[in-house]
Amino acid sequence: MLDGQLTGAGLMFNGGDGRDTLFGSQFERADLSQATLSGIDEIKGFAGGLILTAGQLTALDAIDSGNIQLAHGGTVDLSGTAIRAPSLYLAFVKATTLTLAASTLDTASGTLSVFSGTVFGGKNDDRLTLVAGTSGVSETGITLNGWSGDDTLISAVGNPDFSAFYGSTVLIGGEGRDELYASSYISTFKILAASDVVAGEVYQGTLGPLGYGGTYMDGTTVATLTDFSQVTLSAIDTFVGFSGGLVLTVGQLAHGRFDTGRLTVADGGDIGDISVSGDALKLSDFGNRVGLANYSSEGFDGTVTGGAGDDNVDIFAFGYHAGAPYADVRLFGRGGNDNLNVDIGNATLSGGSGNDTLSGGYESSTLMTGGEGDDVFRINFLDGGTDRITDFSGLRTDLVGDVIAFADRNRPEPINYIGAHGFYGTGALEIRYSQQKGMLVMDRDGDGHADGTIVLTGMTDATDLTQADFL
């Protein structure tokens, strides 16, 4: 048992035969890096912390103390040492290659819990690796923080048993051009500042089954725009935080979940179906296809803005856990020939320039503006709401202009526009103009009763439309 300050060269602790433990209490940080430790199997106490060499640490079965500072860099294999300490600091001025056990270890003292704190790298290019311990129990909340330098952080432990989570591994690259690899189902890459994301970096995670973890990209403290388009991202399940917004490529966005600020697409192509809980998605100028899927109770309820290319945007609910309809989705095509479709929920659709197709959802109300070009306005055949078209321009003598079509029509009969005449009730889909209501009225099932409405801004008379205006 040692009390008081302890530091300096020339100290010798010889445990002799048997299992020996060095106890220390009521210390400021103790520097044992120049002392001789012989026959010491375990160190306990030293709440003020310890400075030790790699050789001293690796010779121990276990250490249970305050913070530990490695005195020197180089290659350090601690996979056989059970370490219990809040933090482990690597050498500040020399690069270190560290291997650390990430689960319990079977030692001469029995099965011991091991490190569950934070490893801090130094100024140089460190390599930090977590490996499974001898017991095979999963990791318990370890954080690897590369801090400065071009670091490589590897979590080589996994937990295939989803019923036995014990925590998650957090990897923080920090400054420099870093590479982060995680094989744990419940690992997190944490970004502390947008400037920490540097071109050429690598973030390789592990996908978990739908709804059961996987690798997270956490930017909860980042309030400025973060550009990932020049880094390698692989198998990232979910992005959270990043209130300042994200710039991502099509491949990086593909099939992910995003609870973040504004998303900006850096390149053209098919993004696939993604889940977005943020409020804005800006597509590229090179044309994109994207499906915004509501997999849970919080779906997309923001604005999608297209670019100069031809965009195809679908908003839909998916899966057993899909929640209530989307509220007030806004899709703006801008340039190109765009296809904007809302499967469910109230929406505002604006095609912009180009020949666009705008499709409203069912059991909802959709405000549609085609903009320039010859546009198709698709009304959901099962729609229980009122769709509004603000700028309908019917077919002219040269057979160009806007048309109204119907989605989900599994009927061979044509649409019959009957002007101001009352419904005939012959079983055919009929549309008439109601002067009293100032809108188009539909008889979808042909029973002679109105069961849907369309408002065309500026339409004042049944003769403003003809049969040719409908598909």
C-alpha positions as CSV (number, residue, x, y, z in Angstrom):
1,M,0.0,0.0,0.0
2,L,1.4,3.3,-1.1
3,D,0.4,6.8,0.1
4,G,1.6,10.3,-0.9
5,Q,3.2,11.5,-4.1
6,L,5.1,9.0,-6.1
7,T,7.4,9.9,-9.1
8,G,10.9,9.7,-10.3
9,A,13.5,7.2,-11.4
10,G,15.1,4.5,-9.2
11,L,11.9,3.2,-7.6
12,M,11.6,-0.6,-7.5
13,F,8.6,-2.7,-6.6
14,N,9.3,-6.5,-6.5
15,G,6.3,-8.7,-5.9
16,G,8.2,-12.0,-5.8
17,D,6.5,-15.3,-6.1
18,G,2.7,-15.7,-6.1
19,R,0.1,-13.2,-7.2
20,D,1.0,-9.6,-6.1
21,T,-1.0,-6.4,-6.2
22,L,0.4,-2.9,-6.0
23,F,-2.1,-0.6,-4.1
24,G,-2.0,3.2,-4.1
25,S,-4.4,5.7,-2.4
26,Q,-4.6,9.4,-2.0
27,F,-2.2,10.2,-4.8
28,E,-1.9,13.0,-7.3
29,R,-1.0,11.5,-10.6
30,A,1.8,9.0,-10.1
31,D,4.6,8.6,-12.6
32,L,5.9,5.0,-12.5
33,S,7.3,5.1,-16.1
34,Q,10.9,5.2,-14.8
35,A,10.3,2.8,-11.9
36,T,11.0,-1.0,-12.0
37,L,8.0,-3.2,-11.5
38,S,8.9,-6.8,-11.0
39,G,6.4,-9.6,-10.2
40,I,3.5,-7.2,-10.0
41,D,0.4,-8.9,-11.4
42,E,-2.2,-6.2,-10.7
43,I,-2.4,-2.5,-9.8
44,K,-5.3,-1.0,-7.9
45,G,-6.1,2.5,-6.6
46,F,-4.1,5.5,-7.8
47,A,-7.3,7.6,-8.2
48,G,-5.2,10.5,-9.4
49,G,-4.0,8.6,-12.4
50,L,-0.8,6.8,-13.5
51,I,1.9,7.3,-16.1
52,L,3.2,3.9,-17.3
53,T,5.2,2.5,-20.1
54,A,3.7,0.0,-22.6
55,G,5.9,-2.7,-21.2
56,Q,4.7,-2.1,-17.7
57,L,1.0,-2.3,-18.8
58,T,1.4,-5.4,-20.9
59,A,3.1,-7.2,-18.0
60,L,0.0,-6.8,-15.8
61,D,-3.0,-9.0,-15.7
62,A,-5.2,-6.2,-14.6
63,I,-5.2,-2.5,-13.6
64,D,-8.0,-0.7,-11.8
65,S,-7.1,3.0,-11.4
66,G,-7.6,6.6,-12.4
67,N,-6.7,7.9,-15.9
68,I,-3.7,6.2,-17.5
69,Q,-1.1,8.0,-19.6
70,L,1.2,6.0,-21.9
71,A,4.7,7.4,-21.5
72,H,6.0,6.4,-24.9
73,G,4.6,5.6,-28.4
74,G,5.3,2.7,-30.6
75,T,3.4,-0.6,-30.8
76,V,1.4,-1.5,-27.7
77,D,-0.6,-4.7,-27.4
78,L,-3.0,-4.5,-24.5
79,S,-5.4,-7.2,-25.7
80,G,-4.4,-9.4,-22.8
81,T,-4.6,-6.8,-20.1
82,A,-7.8,-6.0,-18.2
83,I,-7.9,-2.3,-17.9
84,R,-10.5,-0.4,-15.8
85,A,-9.9,3.3,-16.0
86,P,-12.0,6.4,-17.1
87,S,-9.5,7.3,-19.9
88,L,-6.4,6.0,-21.6
89,Y,-4.1,8.7,-23.1
90,L,-1.6,7.7,-25.8
91,A,1.8,9.4,-26.1
92,F,1.4,13.0,-27.2
93,V,4.3,13.4,-29.5
94,K,4.9,9.9,-31.0
95,A,2.6,7.8,-33.1
96,T,1.1,4.8,-31.3
97,T,-0.3,1.5,-32.6
98,L,-2.6,0.3,-29.9
99,T,-4.6,-3.0,-29.6
100,L,-7.1,-3.1,-26.8
101,A,-9.5,-5.8,-25.6
102,A,-13.1,-4.7,-25.9
103,S,-14.8,-7.2,-23.6
104,T,-14.1,-9.2,-20.5
105,L,-10.9,-11.2,-20.1
106,D,-10.2,-14.5,-18.5
107,T,-7.1,-14.0,-16.3
108,A,-5.4,-15.6,-13.3
109,S,-7.8,-13.6,-11.1
110,G,-10.8,-14.9,-12.9
111,T,-13.0,-13.2,-15.5
112,L,-12.4,-9.5,-15.3
113,S,-14.3,-6.6,-16.7
114,V,-12.2,-4.4,-18.9
115,F,-11.9,-0.9,-20.3
116,S,-15.1,1.0,-21.0
117,G,-13.9,4.6,-21.2
118,T,-12.2,6.8,-23.8
119,V,-8.9,6.3,-25.6
120,F,-7.4,9.6,-26.6
121,G,-4.8,9.7,-29.4
122,G,-1.9,12.1,-29.7
123,K,-0.7,14.7,-32.2
124,N,0.6,12.1,-34.7
125,D,-0.9,9.3,-36.8
126,D,-2.2,6.7,-34.4
127,R,-3.7,3.4,-35.0
128,L,-6.3,2.2,-32.4
129,T,-7.8,-1.3,-32.6
130,L,-10.4,-2.9,-30.5
131,V,-10.5,-6.7,-30.4
132,A,-12.8,-9.2,-28.6
133,G,-11.7,-10.5,-25.3
134,T,-11.3,-14.1,-24.3
135,S,-14.9,-14.4,-22.9
136,G,-16.5,-13.2,-26.1
137,V,-18.9,-10.8,-24.3
138,S,-19.7,-7.7,-26.3
139,E,-18.2,-4.3,-25.8
140,T,-19.3,-1.9,-23.1
141,G,-19.4,1.7,-24.3
142,I,-15.8,2.3,-25.4
143,T,-14.9,5.5,-27.2
144,L,-11.9,5.8,-29.5
145,N,-10.9,9.5,-30.1
146,G,-8.0,10.0,-32.5
147,W,-7.9,13.6,-31.7
148,S,-5.2,15.0,-34.0
149,G,-3.2,13.5,-36.9
150,D,-4.2,11.1,-39.6
151,D,-5.5,8.3,-37.5
152,T,-6.9,4.8,-38.1
153,L,-9.6,3.6,-35.7
154,I,-10.8,0.0,-35.9
155,S,-13.6,-1.6,-33.9
156,A,-13.1,-5.3,-34.8
157,V,-15.7,-6.6,-32.3
158,G,-19.3,-7.4,-33.1
159,N,-22.4,-8.4,-31.2
160,P,-24.6,-10.8,-33.2
161,D,-26.9,-11.3,-30.2
162,F,-29.4,-8.4,-30.3
163,S,-30.9,-9.5,-27.0
164,A,-27.7,-8.8,-25.2
165,F,-26.5,-5.3,-26.0
166,Y,-24.1,-3.9,-23.4
167,G,-23.3,-0.6,-25.0
168,S,-21.9,0.8,-28.2
169,T,-18.5,1.7,-29.6
170,V,-18.0,5.3,-30.5
171,L,-15.2,6.3,-32.9
172,I,-14.1,9.9,-33.2
173,G,-11.5,10.7,-35.9
174,G,-11.0,14.3,-34.9
175,E,-8.7,16.5,-36.9
176,G,-6.6,15.2,-39.8
177,R,-7.5,12.7,-42.6
178,D,-8.8,9.7,-40.7
179,E,-10.0,6.2,-41.5
180,L,-12.7,4.6,-39.2
181,Y,-13.8,1.0,-39.4
182,A,-16.6,-0.5,-37.3
183,S,-17.8,-4.1,-37.3
184,S,-20.1,-3.7,-34.3
185,Y,-23.8,-3.6,-35.0
186,I,-24.3,-0.8,-32.5
187,S,-21.3,1.4,-33.3
188,T,-21.3,5.2,-33.8
189,F,-19.0,7.5,-35.9
190,K,-19.1,10.8,-34.1
191,I,-18.3,14.1,-35.9
192,L,-17.5,17.0,-33.5
193,A,-17.1,19.8,-36.2
194,A,-17.8,20.1,-39.9
195,S,-14.0,20.8,-40.4
196,D,-13.2,17.3,-39.1
197,V,-14.6,15.8,-42.3
198,V,-11.7,15.9,-44.8
199,A,-11.5,14.7,-48.4
200,G,-10.1,11.2,-48.7
201,E,-11.3,10.0,-45.3
202,V,-12.9,6.6,-44.9
203,Y,-16.0,5.7,-42.7
204,Q,-16.8,2.0,-43.0
205,G,-19.6,0.8,-40.8
206,T,-21.8,-2.3,-40.5
207,L,-25.4,-2.5,-41.5
208,G,-27.8,-4.0,-38.9
209,P,-31.2,-5.6,-39.7
210,L,-34.0,-3.1,-40.3
211,G,-34.9,-1.4,-37.0
212,Y,-32.1,-3.1,-35.0
213,G,-29.1,-0.8,-34.9
214,G,-26.2,-0.7,-37.3
215,T,-23.6,2.1,-37.6
216,Y,-24.7,5.6,-36.8
217,M,-23.2,8.9,-38.1
218,D,-23.7,11.3,-35.2
219,G,-23.4,15.0,-35.7
220,T,-25.5,16.3,-32.9
221,T,-23.0,19.1,-32.1
222,V,-22.5,20.2,-35.7
223,A,-24.4,23.3,-36.7
224,T,-22.6,24.2,-40.0
225,L,-22.9,22.6,-43.4
226,T,-20.9,19.3,-43.5
227,D,-19.7,18.0,-46.9
228,F,-19.2,14.2,-47.1
229,S,-19.1,14.1,-50.9
230,Q,-15.3,13.7,-51.1
231,V,-15.0,10.9,-48.4
232,T,-15.7,7.2,-48.5
233,L,-18.9,6.2,-46.7
234,S,-19.9,2.5,-46.4
235,A,-22.7,0.7,-44.6
236,I,-23.9,3.7,-42.5
237,D,-27.5,3.0,-41.3
238,T,-28.6,6.3,-39.9
239,F,-27.4,9.9,-39.9
240,V,-28.5,12.1,-36.9
241,G,-27.9,15.7,-36.0
242,F,-26.0,17.9,-38.5
243,S,-28.5,20.7,-38.1
244,G,-26.4,22.8,-40.5
245,G,-27.1,20.3,-43.3
246,L,-25.3,17.6,-45.2
247,V,-23.8,17.3,-48.8
248,L,-23.9,13.7,-49.9
249,T,-23.5,11.7,-53.1
250,V,-26.2,9.5,-54.6
251,G,-24.3,6.4,-53.4
252,Q,-23.9,7.8,-49.9
253,L,-27.6,8.6,-49.6
254,A,-28.8,5.2,-51.0
255,H,-31.1,3.3,-48.7
256,G,-30.2,5.4,-45.6
257,R,-32.2,7.0,-42.8
258,F,-31.7,10.7,-42.2
259,D,-32.8,12.7,-39.1
260,T,-30.8,15.8,-40.0
261,G,-30.9,19.2,-41.4
262,R,-31.1,20.0,-45.1
263,L,-29.8,17.3,-47.4
264,T,-28.0,18.4,-50.7
265,V,-27.4,15.8,-53.4
266,A,-23.9,16.3,-55.0
267,D,-24.4,14.3,-58.2
268,G,-27.0,12.7,-60.5
269,G,-28.5,9.3,-60.5
270,D,-30.9,7.0,-58.7
271,I,-30.8,7.4,-54.9
272,G,-33.3,4.7,-54.2
273,D,-35.8,4.8,-51.3
274,I,-34.6,6.6,-48.2
275,S,-36.2,7.7,-44.9
276,V,-35.9,11.4,-44.2
277,S,-37.2,13.1,-41.1
278,G,-35.6,16.5,-41.9
279,D,-37.3,19.4,-43.5
280,A,-35.5,19.9,-46.9
281,L,-33.9,17.9,-49.7
282,K,-32.1,19.7,-52.6
283,L,-31.5,17.5,-55.7
284,S,-28.6,18.0,-58.0
285,D,-28.6,19.7,-61.5
286,F,-27.9,16.3,-63.1
287,G,-31.3,14.6,-62.6
288,N,-32.2,12.3,-59.6
289,R,-34.7,9.7,-58.8
290,V,-35.6,9.3,-55.1
291,G,-38.3,7.7,-53.0
292,L,-39.0,9.3,-49.6
293,A,-40.3,6.4,-47.6
294,N,-42.1,6.7,-44.2
295,Y,-40.8,3.6,-42.3
296,S,-41.9,4.9,-38.9
297,S,-44.2,7.5,-37.2
298,E,-42.1,10.4,-38.4
299,G,-42.0,10.7,-42.2
300,F,-40.8,13.5,-44.4
301,D,-42.9,16.7,-44.2
302,G,-40.6,19.2,-45.8
303,T,-39.6,20.5,-49.2
304,V,-37.9,18.8,-52.1
305,T,-36.3,21.1,-54.6
306,G,-35.2,19.8,-58.0
307,G,-32.4,21.1,-60.2
308,A,-31.9,21.6,-63.9
309,G,-32.1,17.9,-64.7
310,D,-35.1,15.5,-65.1
311,D,-36.1,14.5,-61.5
312,N,-38.4,11.7,-60.3
313,V,-39.6,12.1,-56.8
314,D,-42.0,9.7,-54.9
315,I,-43.4,10.2,-51.4
316,F,-44.9,7.1,-49.9
317,A,-45.5,5.2,-46.7
318,F,-44.0,1.7,-46.2
319,G,-44.1,-1.1,-43.8
320,Y,-46.0,-2.2,-40.7
321,H,-44.7,0.7,-38.6
322,A,-45.5,3.5,-41.1
323,G,-47.2,6.3,-39.3
324,A,-49.8,8.9,-40.1
325,P,-50.0,10.6,-43.6
326,Y,-47.3,13.2,-44.4
327,A,-48.4,16.7,-43.7
328,D,-47.8,19.6,-46.2
329,V,-45.1,18.0,-48.4
330,R,-43.8,20.5,-51.0
331,L,-42.2,19.2,-54.2
332,F,-40.6,21.8,-56.6
333,G,-39.2,20.4,-59.9
334,R,-37.6,23.6,-61.1
335,G,-35.9,22.7,-64.5
336,G,-36.1,19.6,-66.6
337,N,-39.0,17.2,-67.3
338,D,-40.0,16.1,-63.8
339,N,-42.2,13.4,-62.3
340,L,-43.5,14.4,-58.9
341,N,-45.7,11.9,-57.0
342,V,-47.3,11.9,-53.6
343,D,-48.7,8.6,-52.5
344,I,-50.4,9.8,-49.3
345,G,-50.9,13.1,-47.5
346,N,-51.5,16.8,-48.4
347,A,-49.0,18.2,-50.8
348,T,-48.0,21.2,-52.9
349,L,-46.5,20.2,-56.3
350,S,-44.8,22.6,-58.7
351,G,-43.2,21.4,-61.9
352,G,-41.3,24.5,-63.0
353,S,-40.1,24.6,-66.5
354,G,-40.3,21.5,-68.7
355,N,-43.0,18.9,-69.4
356,D,-43.8,17.6,-66.0
357,T,-46.1,15.0,-64.5
358,L,-47.7,15.8,-61.2
359,S,-49.5,13.2,-59.2
360,G,-51.6,13.8,-56.0
361,G,-52.1,11.4,-53.2
362,Y,-55.2,9.6,-52.1
363,E,-57.4,10.7,-49.2
364,S,-55.7,14.1,-49.3
365,S,-55.7,17.5,-51.0
366,T,-53.0,18.4,-53.5
367,L,-52.2,21.9,-54.9
368,M,-50.6,21.5,-58.3
369,T,-48.9,24.1,-60.5
370,G,-47.4,22.8,-63.7
371,G,-45.4,25.8,-64.7
372,E,-44.0,26.2,-68.2
373,G,-44.3,23.3,-70.6
374,D,-47.0,20.8,-71.4
375,D,-47.8,19.1,-68.1
376,V,-49.9,16.1,-67.0
377,F,-51.9,16.4,-63.8
378,R,-52.7,13.0,-62.4
379,I,-55.6,12.8,-60.0
380,N,-55.7,9.7,-57.7
381,F,-58.8,7.7,-58.7
382,L,-59.5,6.9,-55.0
383,D,-58.9,10.4,-53.8
384,G,-61.2,11.6,-51.1
385,G,-59.9,15.1,-51.0
386,T,-60.0,18.1,-53.4
387,D,-57.1,18.6,-55.8
388,R,-56.4,22.1,-57.1
389,I,-54.7,23.0,-60.4
390,T,-53.6,26.6,-60.5
391,D,-52.4,27.0,-64.2
392,F,-54.2,24.4,-66.4
393,S,-53.8,25.2,-70.1
394,G,-55.9,22.8,-72.1
395,L,-55.1,21.2,-75.5
396,R,-54.9,23.7,-78.3
397,T,-55.4,23.1,-82.0
398,D,-51.8,22.0,-82.4
399,L,-52.4,19.2,-79.8
400,V,-50.1,20.5,-77.2
401,G,-50.9,21.7,-73.7
402,D,-51.8,20.3,-70.3
403,V,-54.0,17.3,-69.7
404,I,-55.7,15.7,-66.7
405,A,-55.2,12.0,-66.1
406,F,-56.3,9.6,-63.4
407,A,-54.0,7.3,-61.3
408,D,-55.0,3.8,-60.2
409,R,-57.7,3.4,-62.8
410,N,-58.2,-0.3,-63.3
411,R,-61.1,0.3,-65.6
412,P,-61.3,-0.1,-69.3
413,E,-64.0,2.6,-69.8
414,P,-62.8,6.0,-71.0
415,I,-63.3,9.2,-69.0
416,N,-66.4,11.1,-70.2
417,Y,-66.4,14.8,-69.9
418,I,-70.1,15.8,-70.1
419,G,-69.7,19.6,-69.7
420,A,-72.5,21.1,-67.5
421,H,-74.9,18.1,-68.0
422,G,-76.0,16.1,-65.0
423,F,-74.5,12.7,-64.4
424,Y,-76.0,9.9,-66.4
425,G,-75.3,7.1,-63.9
426,T,-74.4,4.5,-66.6
427,G,-71.5,3.0,-64.8
428,A,-68.8,5.0,-66.6
429,L,-66.5,7.5,-65.1
430,E,-67.9,10.9,-65.7
431,I,-66.7,14.5,-65.1
432,R,-68.9,17.5,-65.2
433,Y,-68.5,21.2,-64.5
434,S,-70.6,22.6,-61.6
435,Q,-71.4,26.2,-62.2
436,Q,-72.8,26.4,-58.7
437,K,-69.7,25.0,-57.0
438,G,-67.2,26.5,-59.5
439,M,-65.3,23.3,-59.9
440,L,-65.1,19.9,-61.7
441,V,-67.2,17.1,-60.0
442,M,-66.4,13.4,-60.6
443,D,-68.6,10.4,-60.5
444,R,-65.8,7.8,-60.1
445,D,-68.0,4.6,-60.0
446,G,-70.7,5.7,-62.5
447,D,-73.6,5.5,-60.0
448,G,-74.8,9.0,-60.8
449,H,-73.6,10.6,-57.5
450,A,-70.6,12.9,-57.1
451,D,-67.7,11.5,-55.1
452,G,-64.7,13.7,-56.0
453,T,-63.8,17.3,-56.9
454,I,-61.1,19.1,-58.8
455,V,-60.7,22.9,-58.8
456,L,-59.2,24.6,-61.9
457,T,-58.1,28.1,-61.1
458,G,-59.6,30.5,-63.7
459,M,-62.2,28.1,-65.0
460,T,-65.6,29.8,-65.2
461,D,-67.6,27.8,-67.8
462,A,-68.1,24.2,-68.8
463,T,-66.9,25.1,-72.3
464,D,-63.4,26.0,-71.0
465,L,-62.6,22.2,-71.3
466,T,-63.2,19.6,-73.9
467,Q,-63.0,15.8,-73.9
468,A,-59.4,16.1,-75.3
469,D,-58.3,17.6,-72.0
470,F,-58.6,14.3,-70.2
471,L,-56.7,11.0,-70.6
